[in-house]
Amino acid sequence: MKIIIVTGSRDLPVSQAPIVRAACTGFDTVITGCANGADAFARAAAKSMNLTLTVFRAKDVVAPNFIAALAMRSIAMVRTALALAAKNENEVWICGWPARESNIVRPTKRWISCGSGTWSTLALAAGLGLNVAVYGFGDMIFPVWPAAMWVKSERFPGAFELKMLISQKELF
């Protein structure tokens, strides 16, 4: 099974909706959150292409506040992706549409808040060894992450994939 997890800015412009839809093409399952922007575009794409859709909702998480609920929801999405990726027959990708640059966060096996839930989600996914792709805007500078490099994606035109130069087990 081919599974895509979509995360991104709640303020993602409508002009990006066809790009989110194109990223979902060729997958059987879309997993995303409950927010506007990238999440909403992914939900619409999944429905219009009759793909299996799983939505993680912040309101379903017990948390001290809404921001914490969003983080816990994103952690749950990444942990679900990790479990699905553990099944060798599954191809799992997490694609992000961040609103801005972030050089604060690095790949990690735990949640690190950096002011961008998208980058925090991608860093957690990368730290756990998942396939990561990112769509940038304009002159966005991608973070420099240890033992990794960003390369133009063949799977997702217009995006960059994170290529680990050594395994996460060797890094952490």
N, C-alpha and C positions, 0 to 999 in steps of 0.2 A: 504494500500500500504506500502511496505517496502522500505525505502530510506537510502542510505549510502552516506555520504559526505567524500571524501578522501582528505587529506592534508598531505604534507610531504616534505621531503628534495628534492631539485632539483638534488642532487648528490646521490640519493638512488641507491645502486648497483643493477645491472640487476638480481642478485641472489634473490632479493626481489620481482621481478615481479610475480612469482607464488603465493607468500603470499598475495600480493595485490589482485590478481585474486580470491584467495580463500576467502578473506574477502568480496568480492563483491558477492559471490555465495549466493543465497537465497534472494537477493534483486531484486526489480523491477526497481529501478531507481538509477543511479550513478550520483552524483554531484561532480565536481572537478574543478580544475583550469587549467591554460593554460601552465604550466611549464613542464620541463623535470622531470625525476625521478618518484616520487609517482603519480603525476598527469597523466603523460604519461602512466604509467602502468595501472592506473584506466580507462583511456579512451580506451586503447586497450582491457582491460577485458570486459568493457561494450559492445564494438562493437562485440567482438568475441562471447559473450553470448546473443546478441540481446536484451540488456537491454536499457531502456530509458536513454539517456545521456544528461546532461546539463553541459556545460563548461562555467565557468566564466573567462573572458579574461581581463588581466590587460590593454591591449591596448584599451579596450572599456570604461575605466574609465578616467575621467578628473581629473588629479592630477598634482602637481608641478614637480614630478619626478617619475622614474620607481619604486623605493622602496615604495613610497607613494601609487602608483597605485596597487602594490601587496597587500599592507595592505588593501586598500579600496575594492579590489576584494575579499579578505578573509572575510572582514566584511560583504559584500553582501552575500557571501555563507552562513555564519552563520545566518544572518537575514532570508534568504530564508528557511533554515533548521528549524528555530524557527517557522516561519509561517506554514510550513508543519506539524510540531509536534503539533501545536495547534489544528489540525484536529484529533480528537481522534482515527479515524480509521487508522492513519498512525503510523508506527514504524520508528523512525528516529535515526540514529547513525552517529556520526562523528568519524572517525578513523584517527589517525595520525602516521606518521613515521618520528619523528624528527631525525636530524643528530647528535644531542648532547644533553647533559643534560642542564637544566635551572631551577635554584631555584629562579630566580628573579621575575618571574611573578606568580600571584595568580588568582584564578577564579574571574572574574569581569564582570560587565555589560557594560564595555566600553573597547575599544582597548588599550592595554598597550604594547608598543614595548619593547622587551627584547633581541634583537639580533637574535631571532629565530622566524620566521613567523609562523612556525608550532606550537610552544608552545603558542605564542600569540593567535593564532586561537583557540587552544584547551581551553585556559583559558577563552576566551570570550564565547565559547560554554558552558563550565561548569558553568560559572557565570550566564548564561541565562537559566540554567536548562536542557540542552540537554544531551543525553546519550553520553559519551565519552569513547573511547578505544584507547590505545596507544601500539604500537609495539616498544620495545626497543632493543638495540643491545649490545651484550657482557655484560659488567658490568655496563651498564647505571643505574644511580641512578635516580629514579623518584622524582619529587619535592614533598615536604611536603606541602600540602595545608590544610588550616584550615577547621576543621569539615568534613574532607574527608579522604578516604583511597583508596589505589590501591589494587585491588584483581585480581587474575588470572581469565581471562575471559573464560566462557564456550561457549559463542557465537562466539568468535574469538580466536581459539587456538593459543597460543604463545603470546597473547596480555594481557594487563592489563586494567581492567575497573575502572573508577573512581566511587566510591560509596560515595555519600553524606551522612553524618551522621545526618544532619539536613537540612531542606529545604533552598534553596537560599533566600527565602523571610525572613527567620529568621536570616540569616547571614548578609544580606545587608539591 
